């Protein structure tokens, strides 16, 4: 039994499994987080990915500013602006591909505005996300 436990533990550690609980999905009057992570590429680079559902409490039209961390230039976050409509039911935001993602907890933020000029802030939605780079053998499979 002890040997079996050692084998399972060794397997989990070799696959990069983590024992810390990931952050729970965030809910706000504007969005409900579904996916907050990285869309990985075979070379180890990746793009921040944030997929959300839109609850009934959301305004019919929102002007949203997605703010993603920039691991290449930490003091210059990535900002993506997009008009979002409640009737679509979902919204997704993807940042540019970056190479320097580290195993860390990052924060994805949305600022919600009432106008297309992005001047009347009405709320925000913040989601911490735990990023773990997949093992090299898994990344190699993405290129096949």
N, C-alpha and C positions, 0 to 999 in steps of 0.2 A: 504494500500500500504506500509506504514511504517513497519507494522508487517511482511509482506512478505519479505521485504528487510532484516529485522532483522533475519528472519529464514534462508534465503539464506546465509547471512554473517556468522551466527553461524555454518551452515553446512560446509561452506568452511573452517572455522577455525578449526572445529573438525576433518576434514579429513587431516589436515596438508597442505592445499593448500598454495601456496606462491604467492605473488603479484609481486615479482621481476621477470623481464624477464630473462629466462635462457640464457646462452651464445650462440651466434650464431655459427653454424657449421663452422669450419675452412677449407679453401681450400689452397693447396700448389701445386707446380708442380708435387709432388709425390703422394698425397692422397687428398681425399675429405671426411671429417668426416661425418658419418651417425649416429652412436650411440656412446655416451660416457657416461657411467653410471655404475651402480652396478647391478650385478645379485644376487638378495637377496635370502636368505635361511630362513626357518621357524623360526630358532633360533635367527634371527636378524643379523647373520653374512652375509657377501657378498663378491663377487669377482669383482674386477674392470673389466669392459668389454668395449672394444673399437673396433667398426666395421667401416671399411672405404671402399670406392670405389677407384679404381685406374684409374686415368684419362689417356687419350692418351699421355699426355706430360711426363708421367713417364718412367724411364728407363725400359728395358725389364726385367732385373733382379736386385733386390735390396736386400741388407742384412740389416735388420731392427732390431734396438734395441728399444723395447718398455719400457718406464720408467713410472711406476705407483707409486703413493704415497703409503706409508705403514703406516696406521694409528696405528698399534701396535708398530712400531719403526720408528717414523717420520724422523730420521736422516739416515735411511737405506732404500732407495726406492727399489722397486722390479724392476728387469731388466730381460726382456725376449727377447731372440734373435731368429730370424727366417728369413729364405730366403723367399722372396716374389717375385712372377712372375706376370708381367703385364697381361699375358694371362688369369690369374684367375679372373680378373675383380674386385675382392674384397679381403680384408685381414681382419683378426680378431685376436685380442689378448685378453687373459683373464688371470688376475693375480690370485694368490692364495687366498683362502678364508680367510678373516680377520674379527675380531669381533668389533673392535673399530671405525668403520666409524661414523663420526659426521656430523651433518647438516652443511655443509660448501661448499665452492667452492674449488675444487681440480684441479690440472693440470695434464693432460695425455700428454706425450711427445713421439715422435718417432724421433730417429736419424737414418738417412739413409746413408749407406756406400756402396762403390763401390766394395768391396772385401770381401771374406769370412773370412778374419782375423779381420775384423771390425777395420781397421786402416785408411782407406781413406774416411773421412766424406765428403759427397757431399750435405747434406742438413738436414733440420729437419721439423717436423710438430708438432705443439703444439695446444692442445685443452683444454680450461678451461671447467669444468663441475660442475654443481651445484648438490650436493648430498643432498637428504632429505630421511631420514629413513621412510619407510611406517609405518602407525599406527600398533600397536600390533595385532589388530583384522585381518588386512590384512595379516600380516606375518603368523599368525596361519593358515590361509587358504592355504598357500603354503605347509603345512605339511599334508594336507588331501588328 
